[in-house]
Amino acid sequence: MSDRAAEGQTPKDPPSEHRSAPWYRAKTIDLLRIGTGLVWLVNLAFIVDPANQYWSSFSRTALSFAPSTLGGPGLAQYAAAHALLFSWSIALLTGYLAIALLFGVTTRLACFVGSFFSAILLATQFGTTFLFPGGTDVGAHPLYILVYAILVLGGAGESLSLDQWIRAALVARRRARASAARPAPRPWASAMSLRTLFTFFVAGTFVSLAIGFGLVVALPVAPASTGSTTTGPVHYVNLTVSIDPMNGWPQFSPANFSVPAGRVVFTILDRDAPMSWGGCPCPVQGTVGGVELLNGSPIGRVPATNVAHTFNIFILGLQVLSPGQSVVQFTVDFVHPGVYAWSCIAPCGTGSNPYNSPPMNVPGFMTGTLTVT
Ligand SMILES: [Cu+2]
């Protein structure tokens, strides 16, 4: 009887994750963490370097994912139309991941956040995920998710980290208070087992993937054309792209104009030189019938061999491509009155980076407002 009681009181081995990893394994894991932090630091540098015009070109970048997104261009159009919100969210996440992983502060949280972030980007940018380089679009997201999983399982933050330094400081303080009876606290690490923690990591990553795919599918493609307002009179707008003799920049004119709600037929006379734009998002979007008339012929996708300029209204999902030395005609049904910003996203800048130099983003030249009254 006393034997059985003794057996029942046999102390169990502590769970393996509460034993310290060998120092060399911890070092390897934390070098991987620092390397990942460096990747995010490079992305942060890309964002803050004014030469890249991350903020001003965000809409264009977001929209470039539209043609390759599984589930349709709705989310890309939404992000392009809400550029401030999305650009700041991505910038803040990038900054957090760079700092947290480099210095090993809130390491575990950073691994979770990083994996969920990559899962959402993977889901929403599926068609372009495997391209490199890509600024903030850090390329191989599955690889990053794998790295975060290794960091979580390997207990990243146990060496060369602020987490470890803070933990040591807390232990020392606790010892000084002579209350070392309880185990030392592990800041930001919960009491749950590694298996439970990793289950949350995997589940959260899958949920993030599902959220990303869900957003892409759920957000409707912006309905510029409804066909429901075609009973009123048709309004006509003539736009011209010509070279400003003062500075040599190509210019849309008029750049700011008003139209009544209802059906509007646009004609763009593009006097600029033809320009080849490899990799352009070339589908016509948001017009009646999803086409434009290029020199009189209906076309749903303009060849990349000549796209001098574009006429985009992100929030309406409108995209029309204007080849140099051509006449383009298209029809839009405007339903809701309001002021809509339009811009050209073709690389027609005259500086060393044609995506980011004038007249790109210059009001009155390659961006302006269309007011629907
Ligand atoms: Cu342009």
Boltz pocket constraint, residues with backbone or C-beta under 6 A from the ligand:
constraints:
  - pocket:
      binder: B
      contacts: [[A, 250], [A, 308], [A, 309], [A, 310], [A, 344], [A, 345], [A, 346], [A, 347], [A, 348], [A, 366]]
      max_distance: 6.0
